[in-house]
Structures are given as structure tokens and as C-alpha cells.
Amino acid sequence: MATDKISILIADDHAVLRAGLRMLLNTQRDMVVVGEVGSGAELLAQAQTLRPMLIVLDLSMPGLGGLQVLPLLRKLVPQTRILVLTMHDDESYLAQALRDGAAGYVLKKAADSELVAAIHAVMRGDVYVHPSFTRSLLDDILPAETSADSPWESLSEREREVLLLVARGYTSAKIGEQLSISPKTVDTYRARGMEKLGVRSRAALVQFVLTHGLLIDDTT
């Protein structure tokens, strides 16, 4: 059913690209494109009308650009997740986009292979940044190394274990099974640890561990 699908609004000033994105996303069984716009002003209006679950946002649009629109969208449609799709592989663009509320950052040249995976990631509450430039770009957003007075150092060993597994996408049940504790206890460690770190969402937790070099890809 369409109501079970991820509703997506595409914002890009190139009609041909929008058509290609619409075709790509509408072929996914769990996604549906509910609208498309070519400018920042149109985006603000349509975002309020359509209330999509996710916006695919270009940074370079006439009038209000993507970076100008981002903080406005966070106020107008705070429940909508925003995934930047851009040609800019510049560190400063990434930094500002994440600070202003973007949940992911994908380069247009990699859209065919990455976009669907990125959408699934941000809809799970993760922050998506391609591994090829994650470290080189995020290292400059926040300090890359933990120090003695880092909030990470204030966590207990169990809190660290739980939060790293949460960041990797494990459920409370799976974490409990792996650490031999109950899901309720996992939730307690998770809440206490996130409070110590000063993060309020899983996306913020993922960003914290990425920027501090704490999250190692589990490829085995």
C-alpha cells in the first residue's frame, strides 16, 4: 500500500535529473515520489502541503539554495528527514548541511549506486555519508580524537559497548543477546550513555562516533 511507503519530495532545478530520480525511486517497492520542485521557494510551499517523510535536496537551486532552505525546513517540517544530493564534494558544504539538519549527504555522481541505500539509512535514523570521504570531511567538523575530558571517557565500559552497537544499527534485543543482558537493561544503558554524551537521537549518536573515529565498519 502506498501509505506504507516512504513518501519522497525531490528538489532539484534540473527537470531531466528529477525525472531520472523519480523513475529510480518509484521502482523501489517501499518508496513513492509524491512531488518534485525546481526551486527553494517551491520546496518550502510543497513541503508544508505534502508533508513527505523524506526530501531529496539539491544544494544549487535558483533563488533560495539548498543550504538556505535547510534550516527553514527544519522549522516548517521537523519530522521530515532531509537527504542532500549534490555535485559539491566540498568539506564546508557537508559541514554546514549536517549542522543545519541534513541526515545524509550523497554526491550526484554516485546517486545510482548510493541513493537508495542512503534513503534507507536516514529513514532508520542514521546519518549517511559515503565512506570514501567520511573521515576526511568529518574530521574537520568535530575534533577527531577523544581527549581525557571527552564525554566518551565518562561512559562506563558497558555503556560504550551498548552505544557502539546502537550506532551500528543493532536492536535492543540483538544487543541484549550479544551482551547477555535484557533488552530493558540495554535501553537503560543506551539512555544513560546518550545523556552523558549530550545526544538526543540515534542520528546524533552516529555522527558523534563517526567524527571521533569510534565506529568501525562491521564487514565480517
Stockholm file with secondary structure:
# STOCKHOLM 1.0

chainA/1-220         MATDKISILIADDHAVLRAGLRMLLNTQRDMVVVGEVGSGAELLAQAQTLRPMLIVLDLSMPGLGGLQVLPLLRKLVPQTRILVLTMHDDESYLAQALRDGAAGYVLKKAADSELVAAIHAVMRGDVYVHPSFTRSLLDDILPAETSADSPWESLSEREREVLLLVARGYTSAKIGEQLSISPKTVDTYRARGMEKLGVRSRAALVQFVLTHGLLIDDTT
#=GR chainA/1-220 SS CGGGSEEEEEECSCHHHHHHHHHHHHTSTTEEEEEEESSHHHHHHHHHHHCCSEEEECSCCSSSCHHHHHHHHHHHCTTSEEEEEESCCCHHHHHHHHHTTCSEEEEGGGHHHHHHHHHHHHHTTCCEECHHHHHHHHTTTSCSSCCTTSGGGGSCHHHHHHHHHHHTTCCHHHHHHHHTSCHHHHHHHHHHHHHHHTCCSHHHHHHHHHHTTCCCCCCC
#=GC SS_cons         CGGGSEEEEEECSCHHHHHHHHHHHHTSTTEEEEEEESSHHHHHHHHHHHCCSEEEECSCCSSSCHHHHHHHHHHHCTTSEEEEEESCCCHHHHHHHHHTTCSEEEEGGGHHHHHHHHHHHHHTTCCEECHHHHHHHHTTTSCSSCCTTSGGGGSCHHHHHHHHHHHTTCCHHHHHHHHTSCHHHHHHHHHHHHHHHTCCSHHHHHHHHHHTTCCCCCCC
//
